[in-house]
Amino acid sequence: MTIPRIALNDGHSIPQLGYGVFKVPADDAERAVAEALEVGYRHIDTAAIYGNEEGVGKAIASSGIPRDELFITTKLWNDRHDGDEPDRAIEESLTKLGLDSVDLYLVHWPTPAHDNYVHAWEKLIGIRERGLTRSAGVSNFLVPHLERIVAETGVTPAVDQIELHPAYQRRDITEWAAEHGVRIESWGPLGQGKYDLFGMPAIADAASAHEKTPAQVVLRWHLQKGFVVFPKSVRRQRLEENIDVFGFELSAAEMDAIDALDPLDGSGRVGSHPDEVN
């Protein structure tokens, strides 16, 4: 299984499909990641707050896969933005992961009430320059947050990882990102099971037409939009299903029908609002 890579604005590239370990228990992370690597995933997305970096690191170490074939992301948590805390945080994450560097390091949330995300971004730029991460980006940043960090540092993030699924497509952010060369990563790409995504005719009909599951159709939609996507499962059968999305293509009409599922009033959001996470 060869997963396509897409170019980042810093000269590096990123596998377009990855395995996310959000809410994977620490004591199950090693098994889950090991299975994902066996299935063919090479892009693993974790975070300090997930509490499972050590399990991820053990799976990487025991896999026998050369480091340069893997793409590992972790994230800076909200209470580590000030002072030299980002420098300490990346060192702690690298120790837990058993790595000399990660491929992508993200500011996890902007925490605007504390007004320290510009400082956090400045520190990530330094972490990148020291070689502890190849690329630096952000997560859950809205357009005003993005505009501010670029204006104050002159450095544009490589990615913005945001909640994105058919009922919540964040066109304001995706359009800004496209204009500025920022790649969008979709978290909660299947809506976290919080609404009847798979029962929507636009998705069910496409699944039937292509003899694929509704989940595969939605993941294919993300890929054809140019997003990086992280389906999450701890079941091997689902891991195999989620990676089997490169042998078919949705038509323009099918893409348009899924695009039309967004009510555009923000009511489709299933996660926390970035201005409210501090």
N, C-alpha and C positions, 0 to 999 in steps of 0.2 A: 504493500500500500504506500503510494507516494502522495503525500499531502502537499498541495501547492503552497509556495511561499510568495508573499507580497512584499514589495519594497517599502522601507521606512524612510523618513525624511533625513535620517542621519547616515545613510549609506548602507545600513544593515537591512536584513530581511527577517520576516516572521512567518512561521507556519500558520496558515489561515484557519486551521482547525486545531483546537487544543483540548486538554482535559482539565476541568476545573474541580478543585477539591474543597470548595465552600461547604461547610457543615459535614464534611467527612470526618468522623471521630478520629482522634489522635491514634487510638489503638487499632484502627482499621485502615489508616492511611497507607501504610507500607504495602499491605495486600492489594488495596484498590489501585494504587499507582503501579505496582508491579504488573497487575493484570492489564492495565491500560497500555503499558509499554510493550507487553507481550502481544497485544492486539494490533499495535502499530502506531499508537500515539507517540509523538516526540516532543510535544509542547505541553508543559505542565504549569498551571496557574494556581499559586497558593498565596498566602498572606500571613504576616506575623500574627494577626488576630485570630486566624483560623486554628492556631494551636497545633498544627500538624506538620510543620516544616521538618521536624526530625524524622517522621515517618516517610515523608517524601524523599528526604536525603538517603535514608536506608534503602529505599526501593531503587533509587538512582545508582547507589554504590553496588548493589547486588545484581543489577541488570546486565552488567558487562557491556553496555552500549557506550561507545566512545563519547566523551563529553561534547565534542564539536557536532555531534548529531542530535543533541538535545537543546531545547529552548526552555529555560526556566525563568518564571516570573514570580516575584514576591512584592510585598507592599509595605509601606511605612504607615504605622497606625497613628490615630488621631492625637494621642497624648505624647507623641515623640517629635512634634514639629519644631519646638523651640530650641534655641542655643545649639549645642553640639549633639543633641539627642539623635538627629538623623544619622550621624556618623556612628554612634554607638549602636543604633538599631540595625543598620545594615551589617555591621560586624557580627551582631548576635544572630541575625538571620543566616548569614553565611556559615557560621559555626554549626548551627542546627542542621542546615542543608548539607554540610560537609563539602562545600564548594569554595573555590577561590574567588568566584565572581558569579553573578547572575546575568542573564541575557537582557532582562528588563526589570527595572525597579520603578514602582509607581507610588505617588502620594495617594493614599487610599480614599480620603474624603477631604474636601477643602476646609471643613469646619469654620465657616465664615464668621461665626460669633466670636472666635478667638483672634481673627484677623492675622493669622500667622502662616497662611499657605504660601505667600510669596517667599518668605524666609525658607520654608520647607522646600520649595522648588529650587531656590538658589543652592541649598545644600545638596539636592539631588544632582544638580549640574556638576558640583564639585566631586560628588561620588562617582559620577560617570567619568569625569576627567582623570580621576585616580585609578580608573580601570576596575572598579569593584562592580560596575554594571556596564554592559555594552551600550544599552539604550536607556533613556529616562522618559517617563511619561506620567500621566495622572489618571485618576479614576473618579467618576462622579462629579466632574467639573462641568458647570454650566457655562454658557457663552461669556457672561461677565467675568467669571473666574479665569477663563482661558485668555480673554483679552487683556486682563490685568497682568497676569504673569508674563505674557509676551511683551507687553509694553514696558514693564519694569525690569526685565532681565535681557530682552532681546533674543531669548531662546524659546523656540516653539517645541512643545512636547512631541514625542514620537507617536504617542497614542493617547486616546481618552477612552477608558473603559466605563461604559454606562449601561444602565438598565435599558434594554431595547428588545422589543418583541412586537409581533404584528399589531397589537392593540395600543402600543406605546412606542412610536417610531422616532420621536425626538428630532424632527426635521430641522429645527433651529440649530441644534448642535451638529448634526450630520452635514448640513450645508456649510456651516462655518468651518468644520474640519476639512471638508473637500476643498474649500478655497485656500486653506492654509497648509495643506499637505499633511494633516494629522489623520492617522488611521483610527477608525472606530472599532472597539472591541465590545461585543454584546454580552452583558451578563444577564442571567435569567432569560435566555433566548427563547425558551418555550413557555414563558409566563409563569414559571414555578408552579404550574398546576392550579393556579388561583382563579382561572376562568376557563370556560369551555372552548379553548382554542381549537382543539382537534375536531370539535363538532361543527365548526363554522364551515358552510358550504364551499367557500373559496379554497379551503385547505383539504376538506374531505374529498371534494371532486378531483383535485389535482392528485391526491394520493391514489384514488381509484384509477385515474387515467394512466399513471406511471407505475402502478402496482408496487407502490411504496407505502410506508406508514405515514400518518400525518406528521409525526415528529421529523421524519426524514425530509418531508416537503418543507417544513418550516426552516430546518437547518439549511436546506438548499437555497431557500429564499435569502437567508442571511449571507450566504457565500456569494450568490449572484449580485447582491447589493454591494459587495466589496468589503463586508465586515469580517473581522476575526471573531470566531465564535467558540464558546466553551460549554458544550453540553456536559452535564454532570450525571453520573450514575455510579452505583457501587455494584451493579450486576453485570456480569461478563456479557450476557446476551445483548443487553442494551448498549454496552460499550461497542460491541461489534456492529450493531445496527446504526449507531450514531456516526460511525466513521465511514459507513457505506453510503456516502452521499455524493460521490464523484462520477458515477456512471450514468447519470441522467441529467437533464436540463429542463427547467421550467420555461414555458413559452412566455412571450411578452404579455399575452392576455392573462395567463396565470399569475405572473408577477404583479400586474396591475390590479388584479382582483384581491390579492393579499395586501398590497399597498393601501387599498381602500378600506381595510378593516380598522384603521386608526380613527377614533372619533374626533381627534385633533383638539379636544378640550382638556387633555391631561387626565381624563377619568380612567384611562387604561393602566395607569401606574399601579404596580403591585408592591413595590419596595418603598424605602424611605426617601423623602425628598432631600436632596443635597443641602438645602438651606437649613434643614432641621436636624442634621446630624452634626453634633459638636462635641 
